[in-house]
Amino acid sequence: MKKTASVILAKCNQEKKLYGIRIEKREDDWVRTWAFKLQEEMAEKEGFDKTNFSGSFYTDDEYPGCPYCGAKKCFICGSCGKVNCYDGTDKVHCNWCGAGGTAYNDDSKMDVTGGGY
């Protein structure tokens, strides 16, 4: 059976470095299965900066987390729509656009945007 998979970009909240998150389509959901360090040049060359996804996102039990800090959770910035790793604190800061805010759990449909470094 052929798997549908892709990569979304994220930034580490502690190290402020770029990494890729492999996501795999399982039924109607996207599941985070793997994460890896990534340079901006490679992300652009592979087209990861142009990907956009919509749907429910979950974490596989085997997901290793952020390759820099090990965080297994992510948050999507309410301002720019980009992904950052998340350490579980109430206050969040986006390493893409600089926006800050309060984290909350939203199990509804989300949009994830790539692009721009």
C-alpha positions as CSV (number, residue, x, y, z in Angstrom):
1,M,0.0,0.0,0.0
2,K,1.4,3.4,-1.0
3,K,1.8,5.9,1.8
4,T,1.1,9.6,1.4
5,A,3.8,11.6,3.2
6,S,5.4,15.0,3.1
7,V,7.5,17.4,5.2
8,I,6.5,20.5,7.1
9,L,8.9,23.1,8.4
10,A,9.3,24.0,12.1
11,K,11.6,25.9,14.3
12,C,12.9,24.9,17.7
13,N,11.7,27.2,20.4
14,Q,15.0,26.8,22.4
15,E,17.6,26.7,19.7
16,K,15.7,28.8,17.1
17,K,16.9,26.5,14.4
18,L,15.0,25.0,11.4
19,Y,14.0,21.4,11.2
20,G,11.7,19.2,9.2
21,I,8.8,17.1,10.4
22,R,7.7,14.2,8.3
23,I,4.0,13.8,8.3
24,E,2.1,10.8,7.0
25,K,-1.6,10.6,5.9
26,R,-3.5,8.0,7.9
27,E,-7.2,7.9,7.1
28,D,-8.3,11.6,7.3
29,D,-5.5,12.8,9.6
30,W,-1.9,13.8,9.4
31,V,0.5,12.1,11.8
32,R,4.0,13.3,12.8
33,T,6.3,10.3,12.4
34,W,9.9,11.7,12.3
35,A,11.9,14.9,12.7
36,F,15.3,15.9,11.4
37,K,17.7,18.9,11.3
38,L,17.4,20.9,8.1
39,Q,19.3,23.8,6.5
40,E,17.3,26.6,4.8
41,E,19.0,25.9,1.5
42,M,17.9,22.3,1.5
43,A,14.4,23.2,2.6
44,E,14.1,25.6,-0.3
45,K,15.7,23.1,-2.8
46,E,13.3,20.4,-1.8
47,G,10.3,22.8,-1.9
48,F,9.4,22.3,1.8
49,D,9.0,26.0,2.1
50,K,6.0,25.9,-0.3
51,T,3.9,23.3,1.4
52,N,0.6,24.0,3.1
53,F,-1.5,21.4,4.9
54,S,-5.0,21.4,6.4
55,G,-6.5,18.9,8.7
56,S,-6.0,17.2,12.0
57,F,-2.4,16.6,13.2
58,Y,-1.4,13.9,15.7
59,T,1.8,12.5,17.0
60,D,2.9,8.9,16.4
61,D,4.0,7.0,19.5
62,E,7.5,6.6,17.9
63,Y,7.9,10.3,17.0
64,P,11.3,11.3,18.3
65,G,10.4,15.0,18.8
66,C,12.4,18.1,17.9
67,P,16.0,17.1,16.9
68,Y,17.4,20.0,19.0
69,C,15.4,20.1,22.2
70,G,13.4,16.8,22.1
71,A,10.0,18.5,22.5
72,K,7.3,16.2,21.0
73,K,4.6,18.8,20.9
74,C,4.2,21.6,18.4
75,F,2.2,24.8,18.2
76,I,1.0,26.7,15.2
77,C,1.4,30.4,15.4
78,G,-1.9,32.3,15.3
79,S,-0.2,35.2,13.4
80,C,1.8,33.5,10.6
81,G,0.5,29.9,10.7
82,K,3.9,28.3,11.0
83,V,5.0,25.5,13.3
84,N,7.3,25.8,16.3
85,C,8.1,23.1,18.8
86,Y,6.3,23.4,22.2
87,D,7.6,22.7,25.7
88,G,4.2,22.7,27.4
89,T,4.4,26.2,29.0
90,D,1.5,28.6,28.9
91,K,3.3,31.4,27.1
92,V,4.6,30.8,23.6
93,H,6.8,32.8,21.2
94,C,7.0,32.2,17.4
95,N,10.5,32.0,16.1
96,W,9.2,32.7,12.6
97,C,7.4,36.1,13.0
98,G,8.1,37.0,16.6
99,A,4.5,36.9,17.8
100,G,3.8,35.9,21.4
101,G,0.7,34.6,23.1
102,T,-0.9,32.1,25.3
103,A,-1.0,28.5,24.3
104,Y,-4.3,26.5,24.3
105,N,-5.3,23.1,23.1
106,D,-7.3,23.1,19.9
107,D,-8.3,19.7,18.6
108,S,-10.1,21.1,15.6
109,K,-9.0,21.5,12.1
110,M,-5.7,23.4,11.6
111,D,-3.9,25.0,8.7
112,V,-0.1,24.7,8.5
113,T,1.9,27.1,6.3
114,G,5.4,26.8,5.0
115,G,7.5,29.5,3.3
116,G,9.8,32.3,4.3
117,Y,12.6,31.9,6.7
